[in-house]
């Protein structure tokens, strides 16, 4: 009853971090869904860490959403109705969902619009400084 080799191979994705320039977001396909990997700038890190949790619909501190502050790793699926948000867009400079107007910050937290929850953070780990393994 264990998973076959092809199923296990799809359960994880390895991303080479040096391919993602600072301030940019790259999208990968993981388990049939878009996976956003964002290389944040020092300004973005400082801005997201300074957010007052009482302003958030789904309060979650930035440090609880990231292992390494330079990297935000979230599923690119809007928590409203499942559309794919646009990276580096919206009023908060994070993600913007064009379907119904949800705005997320650079930590993937919902800030404005109909989405009820923050973008989901999958399990991930950094085996070294140049690589992240999601899944």
N, CA, C and O atoms as a printed pandas DataFrame, in Angstrom:
     atom_number atom_name residue_name chain_id  residue_number  x_coord  y_coord  z_coord
0              1         N          UNK        A               1    0.813   -1.205    0.000
1              2        CA          UNK        A               1    0.000    0.000    0.000
2              3         C          UNK        A               1    0.858    1.271    0.000
3              4         O          UNK        A               1    0.311    2.365    0.146
4              5         N          UNK        A               2    2.174    1.164   -0.158
5              6        CA          UNK        A               2    2.997    2.382   -0.181
6              7         C          UNK        A               2    2.940    3.025   -1.560
7              8         O          UNK        A               2    2.556    2.386   -2.540
8              9         N          UNK        A               3    3.326    4.301   -1.625
9             10        CA          UNK        A               3    3.272    5.068   -2.871
10            11         C          UNK        A               3    4.326    4.559   -3.862
11            12         O          UNK        A               3    5.401    4.103   -3.474
12            13         N          UNK        A               4    3.988    4.652   -5.136
13            14        CA          UNK        A               4    4.930    4.231   -6.176
14            15         C          UNK        A               4    6.023    5.291   -6.350
15            16         O          UNK        A               4    5.884    6.409   -5.854
16            17         N          UNK        A               5    7.086    4.950   -7.038
17            18        CA          UNK        A               5    8.236    5.844   -7.210
18            19         C          UNK        A               5    7.855    7.138   -7.916
19            20         O          UNK        A               5    8.342    8.208   -7.551
20            21         N          UNK        A               6    6.975    7.051   -8.938
21            22        CA          UNK        A               6    6.599    8.277   -9.659
22            23         C          UNK        A               6    5.762    9.209   -8.781
23            24         O          UNK        A               6    5.870   10.429   -8.902
24            25         N          UNK        A               7    4.942    8.656   -7.912
25            26        CA          UNK        A               7    4.158    9.477   -6.992
26            27         C          UNK        A               7    5.074   10.135   -5.965
27            28         O          UNK        A               7    4.913   11.318   -5.665
28            29         N          UNK        A               8    6.025    9.390   -5.427
29            30        CA          UNK        A               8    6.969    9.955   -4.464
30            31         C          UNK        A               8    7.824   11.055   -5.086
31            32         O          UNK        A               8    8.149   12.037   -4.419
32            33         N          UNK        A               9    8.187   10.897   -6.349
33            34        CA          UNK        A               9    9.008   11.897   -7.025
34            35         C          UNK        A               9    8.276   13.232   -7.143
35            36         O          UNK        A               9    8.905   14.288   -7.085
36            37         N          UNK        A              10    6.959   13.193   -7.306
37            38        CA          UNK        A              10    6.165   14.414   -7.423
38            39         C          UNK        A              10    5.874   15.068   -6.075
39            40         O          UNK        A              10    5.411   16.207   -6.031
40            41         N          UNK        A              11    6.138   14.370   -4.987
41            42        CA          UNK        A              11    5.776   14.895   -3.669
42            43         C          UNK        A              11    6.720   15.976   -3.183
43            44         O          UNK        A              11    6.383   16.724   -2.265
44            45         N          UNK        A              12    7.907   16.073   -3.788
45            46        CA          UNK        A              12    8.888   17.085   -3.395
46            47         C          UNK        A              12    9.393   17.820   -4.627
47            48         O          UNK        A              12    9.392   17.290   -5.737
48            49         N          UNK        A              13    9.825   19.055   -4.401
49            50        CA          UNK        A              13   10.468   19.827   -5.460
50            51         C          UNK        A              13   11.683   20.513   -4.860
51            52         O          UNK        A              13   11.633   21.040   -3.748
52            53         N          UNK        A              14   12.772   20.499   -5.610
53            54        CA          UNK        A              14   14.003   21.143   -5.185
54            55         C          UNK        A              14   14.195   22.394   -6.038
55            56         O          UNK        A              14   14.155   22.328   -7.266
56            57         N          UNK        A              15   14.403   23.533   -5.381
57            58        CA          UNK        A              15   14.545   24.808   -6.087
58            59         C          UNK        A              15   15.933   25.377   -5.826
59            60         O          UNK        A              15   16.379   25.466   -4.682
60            61         N          UNK        A              16   16.609   25.761   -6.911
61            62        CA          UNK        A              16   17.922   26.388   -6.817
62            63         C          UNK        A              16   17.701   27.889   -6.571
63            64         O          UNK        A              16   17.227   28.604   -7.454
64            65         N          UNK        A              17   18.045   28.351   -5.383
65            66        CA          UNK        A              17   17.737   29.715   -4.971
66            67         C          UNK        A              17   18.548   30.774   -5.707
67            68         O          UNK        A              17   18.081   31.902   -5.862
68            69         N          UNK        A              18   19.737   30.442   -6.160
69            70        CA          UNK        A              18   20.577   31.432   -6.841
70            71         C          UNK        A              18   19.979   31.879   -8.176
71            72         O          UNK        A              18   20.423   32.881   -8.738
72            73         N          UNK        A              19   18.979   31.156   -8.695
73            74        CA          UNK        A              19   18.318   31.539   -9.945
74            75         C          UNK        A              19   17.276   32.637   -9.748
75            76         O          UNK        A              19   16.756   33.175  -10.726
76            77         N          UNK        A              20   16.964   32.975   -8.499
77            78        CA          UNK        A              20   15.910   33.954   -8.209
78            79         C          UNK        A              20   16.554   35.255   -7.732
79            80         O          UNK        A              20   17.111   35.293   -6.634
80            81         N          UNK        A              21   16.491   36.322   -8.535
81            82        CA          UNK        A              21   17.103   37.588   -8.122
82            83         C          UNK        A              21   16.362   38.231   -6.957
83            84         O          UNK        A              21   15.162   38.017   -6.781
84            85         N          UNK        A              22   17.078   39.017   -6.168
85            86        CA          UNK        A              22   16.468   39.700   -5.026
86            87         C          UNK        A              22   15.334   40.604   -5.505
87            88         O          UNK        A              22   15.469   41.309   -6.506
88            89         N          UNK        A              23   14.221   40.576   -4.783
89            90        CA          UNK        A              23   13.058   41.379   -5.121
90            91         C          UNK        A              23   12.125   40.722   -6.127
91            92         O          UNK        A              23   11.112   41.311   -6.504
92            93         N          UNK        A              24   12.449   39.512   -6.567
93            94        CA          UNK        A              24   11.636   38.822   -7.571
94            95         C          UNK        A              24   10.987   37.568   -7.004
95            96         O          UNK        A              24   11.376   37.051   -5.957
96            97         N          UNK        A              25    9.989   37.104   -7.733
97            98        CA          UNK        A              25    9.235   35.906   -7.378
98            99         C          UNK        A              25    9.299   34.951   -8.562
99           100         O          UNK        A              25    9.175   35.381   -9.709
100          101         N          UNK        A              26    9.491   33.671   -8.301
101          102        CA          UNK        A              26    9.416   32.670   -9.369
102          103         C          UNK        A              26    8.313   31.679   -9.020
103          104         O          UNK        A              26    8.061   31.378   -7.853
104          105         N          UNK        A              27    7.673   31.188  -10.060
105          106        CA          UNK        A              27    6.578   30.236   -9.882
106          107         C          UNK        A              27    7.010   28.880  -10.411
107          108         O          UNK        A              27    7.576   28.762  -11.498
108          109         N          UNK        A              28    6.728   27.863   -9.610
109          110        CA          UNK        A              28    7.032   26.478   -9.980
110          111         C          UNK        A              28    5.748   25.670   -9.858
111          112         O          UNK        A              28    4.839   26.049   -9.120
112          113         N          UNK        A              29    5.674   24.564  -10.576
113          114        CA          UNK        A              29    4.520   23.673  -10.444
114          115         C          UNK        A              29    4.883   22.584   -9.452
115          116         O          UNK        A              29    5.879   21.880   -9.620
116          117         N          UNK        A              30    4.064   22.454   -8.416
117          118        CA          UNK        A              30    4.301   21.450   -7.371
118          119         C          UNK        A              30    2.971   20.828   -6.976
119          120         O          UNK        A              30    2.048   21.530   -6.562
120          121         N          UNK        A              31    2.876   19.522   -7.101
121          122        CA          UNK        A              31    1.644   18.783   -6.794
122          123         C          UNK        A              31    0.440   19.355   -7.535
123          124         O          UNK        A              31   -0.669   19.393   -7.000
124          125         N          UNK        A              32    0.668   19.801   -8.773
125          126        CA          UNK        A              32   -0.409   20.323   -9.600
126          127         C          UNK        A              32   -0.837   21.739   -9.263
127          128         O          UNK        A              32   -1.833   22.223   -9.801
128          129         N          UNK        A              33   -0.106   22.417   -8.381
129          130        CA          UNK        A              33   -0.453   23.779   -7.979
130          131         C          UNK        A              33    0.746   24.696   -8.185
131          132         O          UNK        A              33    1.887   24.236   -8.204
132          133         N          UNK        A              34    0.485   25.999   -8.341
133          134        CA          UNK        A              34    1.608   26.926   -8.436
134          135         C          UNK        A              34    2.259   27.126   -7.067
135          136         O          UNK        A              34    1.573   27.266   -6.054
136          137         N          UNK        A              35    3.562   27.138   -7.055
137          138        CA          UNK        A              35    4.340   27.372   -5.842
138          139         C          UNK        A              35    5.129   28.655   -6.061
139          140         O          UNK        A              35    5.903   28.757   -7.013
140          141         N          UNK        A              36    4.935   29.638   -5.180
141          142        CA          UNK        A              36    5.654   30.905   -5.287
142          143         C          UNK        A              36    6.865   30.877   -4.368
143          144         O          UNK        A              36    6.749   30.564   -3.183
144          145         N          UNK        A              37    8.022   31.205   -4.919
145          146        CA          UNK        A              37    9.247   31.342   -4.142
146          147         C          UNK        A              37    9.725   32.770   -4.371
147          148         O          UNK        A              37   10.089   33.142   -5.487
148          149         N          UNK        A              38    9.721   33.562   -3.311
149          150        CA          UNK        A              38   10.036   34.991   -3.400
150          151         C          UNK        A              38   11.314   35.309   -2.646
151          152         O          UNK        A              38   11.465   34.938   -1.482
152          153         N          UNK        A              39   12.245   36.003   -3.318
153          154        CA          UNK        A              39   13.496   36.462   -2.706
154          155         C          UNK        A              39   13.266   37.912   -2.269
155          156         O          UNK        A              39   13.279   38.827   -3.093
156          157         N          UNK        A              40   13.059   38.109   -0.977
157          158        CA          UNK        A              40   12.709   39.439   -0.478
158          159         C          UNK        A              40   13.920   40.341   -0.288
159          160         O          UNK        A              40   15.024   39.881    0.001
160          161         N          UNK        A              41   13.685   41.625   -0.457
161          162        CA          UNK        A              41   14.709   42.635   -0.202
162          163         C          UNK        A              41   14.722   42.950    1.295
163          164         O          UNK        A              41   13.799   42.584    2.024
164          165         N          UNK        A              42   15.773   43.629    1.742
165          166        CA          UNK        A              42   15.854   44.037    3.154
166          167         C          UNK        A              42   14.677   44.935    3.508
167          168         O          UNK        A              42   14.136   44.841    4.610
168          169         N          UNK        A              43   14.274   45.807    2.581
169          170        CA          UNK        A              43   13.145   46.709    2.828
170          171         C          UNK        A              43   11.846   45.916    3.012
171          172         O          UNK        A              43   11.062   46.213    3.913
172          173         N          UNK        A              44   11.618   44.913    2.162
173          174        CA          UNK        A              44   10.415   44.079    2.286
174          175         C          UNK        A              44   10.414   43.327    3.619
175          176         O          UNK        A              44    9.382   43.227    4.282
176          177         N          UNK        A              45   11.567   42.805    4.000
177          178        CA          UNK        A              45   11.662   42.067    5.270
178          179         C          UNK        A              45   11.304   42.988    6.435
179          180         O          UNK        A              45   10.504   42.621    7.295
180          181         N          UNK        A              46   11.892   44.179    6.464
181          182        CA          UNK        A              46   11.632   45.137    7.550
182          183         C          UNK        A              46   10.165   45.558    7.571
183          184         O          UNK        A              46    9.560   45.655    8.639
184          185         N          UNK        A              47    9.597   45.805    6.399
185          186        CA          UNK        A              47    8.190   46.210    6.305
186          187         C          UNK        A              47    7.269   45.123    6.841
187          188         O          UNK        A              47    6.366   45.415    7.624
188          189         N          UNK        A              48    7.480   43.879    6.436
189          190        CA          UNK        A              48    6.592   42.777    6.848
190          191         C          UNK        A              48    6.757   42.436    8.326
191          192         O          UNK        A              48    5.788   42.043    8.976
192          193         N          UNK        A              49    7.955   42.576    8.862
193          194        CA          UNK        A              49    8.165   42.288   10.280
194          195         C          UNK        A              49    7.555   43.363   11.172
195          196         O          UNK        A              49    7.264   43.109   12.341
196          197         N          UNK        A              50    7.359   44.572   10.624
197          198        CA          UNK        A              50    6.834   45.686   11.414
198          199         C          UNK        A              50    5.305   45.783   11.386
199          200         O          UNK        A              50    4.742   46.650   12.054
200          201         N          UNK        A              51    4.627   44.927   10.639
201          202        CA          UNK        A              51    3.162   44.988   10.527
202          203         C          UNK        A              51    2.518   44.702   11.881
203          204         O          UNK        A              51    2.886   43.757   12.579
204          205         N          UNK        A              52    1.548   45.546   12.231
205          206        CA          UNK        A              52    0.781   45.374   13.464
206          207         C          UNK        A              52   -0.219   44.224   13.245
207          208         O          UNK        A              52   -1.060   44.294   12.348
208          209         N          UNK        A              53   -0.126   43.184   14.053
209          210        CA          UNK        A              53   -0.984   42.003   13.866
210          211         C          UNK        A              53   -2.470   42.330   13.997
211          212         O          UNK        A              53   -3.302   41.617   13.436
212          213         N          UNK        A              54   -2.819   43.394   14.725
213          214        CA          UNK        A              54   -4.233   43.748   14.884
214          215         C          UNK        A              54   -4.837   44.261   13.574
215          216         O          UNK        A              54   -6.059   44.334   13.450
216          217         N          UNK        A              55   -3.997   44.615   12.596
217          218        CA          UNK        A              55   -4.481   45.072   11.289
218          219         C          UNK        A              55   -4.823   43.909   10.365
219          220         O          UNK        A              55   -5.424   44.117    9.311
220          221         N          UNK        A              56   -4.450   42.687   10.744
221          222        CA          UNK        A              56   -4.583   41.537    9.857
222          223         C          UNK        A              56   -5.869   40.747   10.091
223          224         O          UNK        A              56   -6.286   40.540   11.231
224          225         N          UNK        A              57   -6.483   40.315    9.005
225          226        CA          UNK        A              57   -7.687   39.486    9.080
226          227         C          UNK        A              57   -7.347   38.093    9.613
227          228         O          UNK        A              57   -8.095   37.521   10.407
228          229         N          UNK        A              58   -6.227   37.566    9.173
229          230        CA          UNK        A              58   -5.744   36.245    9.606
230          231         C          UNK        A              58   -4.385   36.490   10.264
231          232         O          UNK        A              58   -3.351   36.301    9.622
232          233         N          UNK        A              59   -4.369   36.913   11.550
233          234        CA          UNK        A              59   -3.123   37.358   12.194
234          235         C          UNK        A              59   -2.063   36.257   12.275
235          236         O          UNK        A              59   -2.278   35.192   12.854
236          237         N          UNK        A              60   -0.932   36.554   11.683
237          238        CA          UNK        A              60    0.194   35.633   11.704
238          239         C          UNK        A              60    1.452   36.474   11.512
239          240         O          UNK        A              60    1.585   37.175   10.510
240          241         N          UNK        A              61    2.361   36.405   12.456
241          242        CA          UNK        A              61    3.587   37.196   12.364
242          243         C          UNK        A              61    4.464   36.667   11.230
243          244         O          UNK        A              61    4.477   35.470   10.942
244          245         N          UNK        A              62    5.190   37.576   10.600
245          246        CA          UNK        A              62    6.072   37.204    9.491
246          247         C          UNK        A              62    7.053   36.099    9.884
247          248         O          UNK        A              62    7.285   35.172    9.109
248          249         N          UNK        A              63    7.625   36.195   11.077
249          250        CA          UNK        A              63    8.628   35.203   11.513
250          251         C          UNK        A              63    8.032   33.801   11.667
251          252         O          UNK        A              63    8.768   32.815   11.659
252          253         N          UNK        A              64    6.707   33.704   11.807
253          254        CA          UNK        A              64    6.052   32.404   11.904
254          255         C          UNK        A              64    5.754   31.810   10.525
255          256         O          UNK        A              64    5.393   30.638   10.416
256          257         N          UNK        A              65    5.903   32.614    9.482
257          258        CA          UNK        A              65    5.609   32.165    8.112
258          259         C          UNK        A              65    6.862   31.835    7.318
259          260         O          UNK        A              65    6.780   31.219    6.255
260          261         N          UNK        A              66    8.031   32.243    7.828
261          262        CA          UNK        A              66    9.280   32.023    7.098
262          263         C          UNK        A              66   10.317   31.369    7.998
263          264         O          UNK        A              66   10.341   31.601    9.206
264          265         N          UNK        A              67   11.172   30.549    7.398
265          266        CA          UNK        A              67   12.302   29.961    8.120
266          267         C          UNK        A              67   13.505   30.878    7.997
267          268         O          UNK        A              67   14.226   31.116    8.966
268          269         N          UNK        A              68   13.711   31.389    6.785
269          270        CA          UNK        A              68   14.772   32.338    6.488
270          271         C          UNK        A              68   14.079   33.599    5.986
271          272         O          UNK        A              68   13.356   33.530    4.992
272          273         N          UNK        A              69   14.270   34.758    6.639
273          274        CA          UNK        A              69   13.535   35.970    6.259
274          275         C          UNK        A              69   13.698   36.391    4.797
275          276         O          UNK        A              69   12.834   37.092    4.268
276          277         N          UNK        A              70   14.774   35.985    4.135
277          278        CA          UNK        A              70   14.974   36.359    2.733
278          279         C          UNK        A              70   14.019   35.638    1.787
279          280         O          UNK        A              70   13.790   36.096    0.668
280          281         N          UNK        A              71   13.464   34.515    2.228
281          282        CA          UNK        A              71   12.676   33.667    1.330
282          283         C          UNK        A              71   11.261   33.449    1.849
283          284         O          UNK        A              71   11.061   33.009    2.981
284          285         N          UNK        A              72   10.282   33.763    1.003
285          286        CA          UNK        A              72    8.887   33.453    1.293
286          287         C          UNK        A              72    8.471   32.357    0.328
287          288         O          UNK        A              72    8.644   32.487   -0.884
288          289         N          UNK        A              73    7.926   31.283    0.866
289          290        CA          UNK        A              73    7.511   30.142    0.059
290          291         C          UNK        A              73    6.049   29.847    0.396
291          292         O          UNK        A              73    5.725   29.432    1.508
292          293         N          UNK        A              74    5.172   30.072   -0.594
293          294        CA          UNK        A              74    3.739   29.896   -0.391
294          295         C          UNK        A              74    3.113   29.237   -1.609
295          296         O          UNK        A              74    3.668   29.277   -2.707
296          297         N          UNK        A              75    1.950   28.630   -1.404
297          298        CA          UNK        A              75    1.187   28.101   -2.526
298          299         C          UNK        A              75    0.500   29.269   -3.214
299          300         O          UNK        A              75   -0.103   30.116   -2.554
300          301         N          UNK        A              76    0.589   29.317   -4.535
301          302        CA          UNK        A              76   -0.014   30.403   -5.302
302          303         C          UNK        A              76   -1.463   30.147   -5.618
303          304         O          UNK        A              76   -1.864   30.148   -6.782
304          305         N          UNK        A              77   -2.257   29.926   -4.580
305          306        CA          UNK        A              77   -3.683   29.661   -4.734
306          307         C          UNK        A              77   -4.435   30.591   -3.775
307          308         O          UNK        A              77   -4.300   30.482   -2.556
308          309         N          UNK        A              78   -5.221   31.498   -4.337
309          310        CA          UNK        A              78   -5.983   32.438   -3.508
310          311         C          UNK        A              78   -6.936   31.658   -2.603
311          312         O          UNK        A              78   -7.586   30.704   -3.030
312          313         N          UNK        A              79   -7.001   32.086   -1.352
313          314        CA          UNK        A              79   -7.830   31.373   -0.375
314          315         C          UNK        A              79   -9.312   31.739   -0.483
315          316         O          UNK        A              79  -10.125   31.258    0.306
316          317         N          UNK        A              80   -9.663   32.577   -1.443
317          318        CA          UNK        A              80  -11.070   32.915   -1.650
318          319         C          UNK        A              80  -11.742   31.839   -2.500
319          320         O          UNK        A              80  -12.581   31.086   -2.004
320          321         N          UNK        A              81  -11.371   31.768   -3.786
321          322        CA          UNK        A              81  -11.984   30.765   -4.663
322          323         C          UNK        A              81  -10.973   30.002   -5.514
323          324         O          UNK        A              81  -11.349   29.356   -6.492
324          325         N          UNK        A              82   -9.695   30.073   -5.149
325          326        CA          UNK        A              82   -8.697   29.236   -5.799
326          327         C          UNK        A              82   -8.050   29.770   -7.058
327          328         O          UNK        A              82   -7.390   29.012   -7.769
328          329         N          UNK        A              83   -8.214   31.053   -7.361
329          330        CA          UNK        A              83   -7.517   31.639   -8.518
330          331         C          UNK        A              83   -6.022   31.748   -8.202
331          332         O          UNK        A              83   -5.604   31.542   -7.063
332          333         N          UNK        A              84   -5.228   32.072   -9.215
333          334        CA          UNK        A              84   -3.785   32.228   -9.034
334          335         C          UNK        A              84   -3.452   33.721   -8.976
335          336         O          UNK        A              84   -3.647   34.433   -9.961
336          337         N          UNK        A              85   -2.956   34.198   -7.842
337          338        CA          UNK        A              85   -2.596   35.611   -7.720
338          339         C          UNK        A              85   -1.389   35.974   -8.594
339          340         O          UNK        A              85   -0.632   35.107   -9.033
340          341         N          UNK        A              86   -1.234   37.281   -8.830
341          342        CA          UNK        A              86   -0.111   37.828   -9.581
342          343         C          UNK        A              86    0.928   38.295   -8.570
343          344         O          UNK        A              86    0.593   38.991   -7.612
344          345         N          UNK        A              87    2.189   37.916   -8.777
345          346        CA          UNK        A              87    3.261   38.296   -7.851
346          347         C          UNK        A              87    3.714   39.731   -8.093
347          348         O          UNK        A              87    3.557   40.274   -9.186
348          349         N          UNK        A              88    4.281   40.333   -7.043
349          350        CA          UNK        A              88    4.798   41.704   -7.094
350          351         C          UNK        A              88    3.727   42.683   -7.566
351          352         O          UNK        A              88    3.999   43.563   -8.383
352          353         N          UNK        A              89    2.516   42.527   -7.050
353          354        CA          UNK        A              89    1.399   43.375   -7.463
354          355         C          UNK        A              89    0.500   43.652   -6.261
355          356         O          UNK        A              89    0.674   43.080   -5.185
356          357         N          UNK        A              90   -0.455   44.535   -6.473
357          358        CA          UNK        A              90   -1.407   44.867   -5.423
358          359         C          UNK        A              90   -0.941   46.024   -4.560
359          360         O          UNK        A              90    0.184   46.506   -4.693
360          361         N          UNK        A              91   -1.815   46.456   -3.684
361          362        CA          UNK        A              91   -1.549   47.622   -2.840
362          363         C          UNK        A              91   -0.447   47.396   -1.815
363          364         O          UNK        A              91    0.109   48.362   -1.292
364          365         N          UNK        A              92   -0.124   46.154   -1.519
365          366        CA          UNK        A              92    0.871   45.860   -0.482
366          367         C          UNK        A              92    2.165   45.292   -1.059
367          368         O          UNK        A              92    3.043   44.857   -0.313
368          369         N          UNK        A              93    2.284   45.295   -2.392
369          370        CA          UNK        A              93    3.522   44.877   -3.034
370          371         C          UNK        A              93    3.822   43.390   -2.988
371          372         O          UNK        A              93    4.928   42.967   -3.325
372          373         N          UNK        A              94    2.852   42.600   -2.576
373          374        CA          UNK        A              94    3.075   41.155   -2.489
374          375         C          UNK        A              94    2.424   40.423   -3.645
375          376         O          UNK        A              94    3.046   40.196   -4.683
376          377         N          UNK        A              95    1.162   40.056   -3.455
377          378        CA          UNK        A              95    0.429   39.310   -4.460
378          379         C          UNK        A              95   -0.959   39.923   -4.611
379          380         O          UNK        A              95   -1.535   40.426   -3.646
380          381         N          UNK        A              96   -1.487   39.877   -5.824
381          382        CA          UNK        A              96   -2.820   40.414   -6.098
382          383         C          UNK        A              96   -3.598   39.380   -6.894
383          384         O          UNK        A              96   -3.124   38.891   -7.920
384          385         N          UNK        A              97   -4.784   39.051   -6.424
385          386        CA          UNK        A              97   -5.628   38.090   -7.132
386          387         C          UNK        A              97   -6.595   38.859   -8.039
387          388         O          UNK        A              97   -7.468   39.572   -7.543
388          389         N          UNK        A              98   -6.447   38.721   -9.363
389          390        CA          UNK        A              98   -7.283   39.488  -10.291
390          391         C          UNK        A              98   -8.734   39.014  -10.373
391          392         O          UNK        A              98   -9.582   39.731  -10.904
392          393         N          UNK        A              99   -9.028   37.843   -9.868
393          394        CA          UNK        A              99  -10.395   37.317   -9.983
394          395         C          UNK        A              99  -11.398   38.142   -9.166
395          396         O          UNK        A              99  -12.451   38.522   -9.678
396          397         N          UNK        A             100  -11.074   38.414   -7.909
397          398        CA          UNK        A             100  -12.010   39.132   -7.046
398          399         C          UNK        A             100  -11.357   40.220   -6.213
399          400         O          UNK        A             100  -11.994   40.789   -5.326
400          401         N          UNK        A             101  -10.074   40.519   -6.491
401          402        CA          UNK        A             101   -9.436   41.682   -5.873
402          403         C          UNK        A             101   -8.828   41.497   -4.496
403          404         O          UNK        A             101   -8.786   42.453   -3.722
404          405         N          UNK        A             102   -8.357   40.309   -4.162
405          406        CA          UNK        A             102   -7.675   40.121   -2.877
406          407         C          UNK        A             102   -6.231   40.596   -2.986
407          408         O          UNK        A             102   -5.540   40.305   -3.963
408          409         N          UNK        A             103   -5.786   41.331   -1.970
409          410        CA          UNK        A             103   -4.414   41.840   -1.916
410          411         C          UNK        A             103   -3.681   41.145   -0.774
411          412         O          UNK        A             103   -4.177   41.098    0.351
412          413         N          UNK        A             104   -2.503   40.607   -1.065
413          414        CA          UNK        A             104   -1.665   39.954   -0.067
414          415         C          UNK        A             104   -0.358   40.739    0.041
415          416         O          UNK        A             104    0.080   41.348   -0.935
416          417         N          UNK        A             105    0.261   40.730    1.211
417          418        CA          UNK        A             105    1.545   41.420    1.370
418          419         C          UNK        A             105    2.694   40.498    0.961
419          420         O          UNK        A             105    2.467   39.383    0.491
420          421         N          UNK        A             106    3.935   40.973    1.144
421          422        CA          UNK        A             106    5.112   40.210    0.717
422          423         C          UNK        A             106    5.417   39.030    1.633
423          424         O          UNK        A             106    6.433   38.356    1.463
424          425         N          UNK        A             107    4.545   38.781    2.601
425          426        CA          UNK        A             107    4.650   37.597    3.437
426          427         C          UNK        A             107    3.532   36.604    3.086
427          428         O          UNK        A             107    3.449   35.517    3.657
428          429         N          UNK        A             108    2.668   37.003    2.129
429          430        CA          UNK        A             108    1.548   36.151    1.722
430          431         C          UNK        A             108    0.350   36.254    2.639
431          432         O          UNK        A             108   -0.513   35.375    2.634
432          433         N          UNK        A             109    0.283   37.329    3.437
433          434        CA          UNK        A             109   -0.846   37.511    4.352
434          435         C          UNK        A             109   -1.924   38.355    3.691
435          436         O          UNK        A             109   -1.623   39.344    3.022
436          437         N          UNK        A             110   -3.184   37.964    3.878
437          438        CA          UNK        A             110   -4.303   38.703    3.298
438          439         C          UNK        A             110   -4.409   40.066    3.970
439          440         O          UNK        A             110   -4.398   40.171    5.196
440          441         N          UNK        A             111   -4.512   41.116    3.139
441          442        CA          UNK        A             111   -4.599   42.475    3.674
442          443         C          UNK        A             111   -5.879   43.177    3.265
443          444         O          UNK        A             111   -6.370   44.045    3.985
444          445         N          UNK        A             112   -6.434   42.800    2.091
445          446        CA          UNK        A             112   -7.629   43.480    1.589
446          447         C          UNK        A             112   -8.322   42.561    0.593
447          448         O          UNK        A             112   -7.663   41.815   -0.131
448          449         N          UNK        A             113   -9.639   42.613    0.555
449          450        CA          UNK        A             113  -10.388   41.813   -0.411
450          451         C          UNK        A             113  -11.126   40.673    0.261
451          452         O          UNK        A             113  -11.109   40.555    1.486
452          453         N          UNK        A             114  -11.783   39.821   -0.542
453          454        CA          UNK        A             114  -12.655   38.782    0.015
454          455         C          UNK        A             114  -11.961   37.534    0.569
455          456         O          UNK        A             114  -12.608   36.747    1.259
456          457         N          UNK        A             115  -10.688   37.328    0.297
457          458        CA          UNK        A             115  -10.017   36.101    0.776
458          459         C          UNK        A             115  -10.029   36.061    2.304
459          460         O          UNK        A             115   -9.698   37.053    2.952
460          461         N          UNK        A             116  -10.406   34.923    2.879
461          462        CA          UNK        A             116  -10.501   34.835    4.342
462          463         C          UNK        A             116   -9.188   34.517    5.049
463          464         O          UNK        A             116   -9.022   34.846    6.224
464          465         N          UNK        A             117   -8.249   33.878    4.339
465          466        CA          UNK        A             117   -7.028   33.392    4.981
466          467         C          UNK        A             117   -5.778   33.806    4.212
467          468         O          UNK        A             117   -5.849   34.192    3.046
468          469         N          UNK        A             118   -4.629   33.717    4.890
469          470        CA          UNK        A             118   -3.335   33.953    4.268
470          471         C          UNK        A             118   -3.046   32.852    3.255
471          472         O          UNK        A             118   -3.634   31.772    3.316
472          473         N          UNK        A             119   -2.129   33.133    2.316
473          474        CA          UNK        A             119   -1.681   32.084    1.394
474          475         C          UNK        A             119   -1.021   30.978    2.213
475          476         O          UNK        A             119   -0.327   31.246    3.194
476          477         N          UNK        A             120   -1.243   29.746    1.802
477          478        CA          UNK        A             120   -0.745   28.593    2.555
478          479         C          UNK        A             120    0.772   28.449    2.433
479          480         O          UNK        A             120    1.338   28.585    1.348
480          481         N          UNK        A             121    1.415   28.172    3.564
481          482        CA          UNK        A             121    2.855   27.914    3.591
482          483         C          UNK        A             121    3.050   26.405    3.664
483          484         O          UNK        A             121    2.672   25.783    4.657
484          485         N          UNK        A             122    3.639   25.803    2.620
485          486        CA          UNK        A             122    3.874   24.355    2.657
486          487         C          UNK        A             122    5.083   24.040    3.525
487          488         O          UNK        A             122    5.832   24.937    3.912
488          489         N          UNK        A             123    5.267   22.758    3.827
489          490        CA          UNK        A             123    6.465   22.349    4.559
490          491         C          UNK        A             123    7.661   22.469    3.619
491          492         O          UNK        A             123    7.601   22.035    2.468
492          493         N          UNK        A             124    8.746   23.059    4.113
493          494        CA          UNK        A             124    9.974   23.156    3.328
494          495         C          UNK        A             124   11.179   23.191    4.249
495          496         O          UNK        A             124   11.063   23.471    5.442
496          497         N          UNK        A             125   12.342   22.901    3.673
497          498        CA          UNK        A             125   13.590   22.964    4.443
498          499         C          UNK        A             125   14.727   23.377    3.513
499          500         O          UNK        A             125   14.673   23.172    2.300
500          501         N          UNK        A             126   15.754   23.963    4.118
501          502        CA          UNK        A             126   16.936   24.394    3.380
502          503         C          UNK        A             126   18.082   23.421    3.669
503          504         O          UNK        A             126   18.688   23.500    4.738
504          505         N          UNK        A             127   18.398   22.493    2.733
505          506        CA          UNK        A             127   19.526   21.579    2.968
506          507         C          UNK        A             127   20.861   22.308    2.943
507          508         O          UNK        A             127   21.823   21.873    3.577
508          509         N          UNK        A             128   20.921   23.429    2.204
509          510        CA          UNK        A             128   22.115   24.272    2.183
510          511         C          UNK        A             128   21.684   25.697    1.811
511          512         O          UNK        A             128   20.491   25.940    1.630
512          513         N          UNK        A             129   22.611   26.629    1.695
513          514        CA          UNK        A             129   22.294   28.034    1.426
514          515         C          UNK        A             129   21.773   28.278    0.012
515          516         O          UNK        A             129   21.188   29.329   -0.252
516          517         N          UNK        A             130   21.969   27.342   -0.890
517          518        CA          UNK        A             130   21.611   27.534   -2.292
518          519         C          UNK        A             130   20.370   26.771   -2.725
519          520         O          UNK        A             130   19.950   26.876   -3.877
520          521         N          UNK        A             131   19.772   25.995   -1.806
521          522        CA          UNK        A             131   18.691   25.099   -2.203
522          523         C          UNK        A             131   17.569   25.083   -1.166
523          524         O          UNK        A             131   17.814   25.169    0.037
524          525         N          UNK        A             132   16.336   24.972   -1.657
525          526        CA          UNK        A             132   15.195   24.708   -0.783
526          527         C          UNK        A             132   14.469   23.492   -1.344
527          528         O          UNK        A             132   14.306   23.350   -2.556
528          529         N          UNK        A             133   14.036   22.616   -0.437
529          530        CA          UNK        A             133   13.255   21.436   -0.823
530          531         C          UNK        A             133   11.870   21.609   -0.207
531          532         O          UNK        A             133   11.726   21.729    1.010
532          533         N          UNK        A             134   10.861   21.621   -1.064
533          534        CA          UNK        A             134    9.472   21.792   -0.616
534          535         C          UNK        A             134    8.797   20.433   -0.679
535          536         O          UNK        A             134    8.904   19.717   -1.675
536          537         N          UNK        A             135    8.110   20.091    0.385
537          538        CA          UNK        A             135    7.364   18.828    0.413
538          539         C          UNK        A             135    7.894   17.860    1.429
539          540         O          UNK        A             135    7.365   16.756    1.564
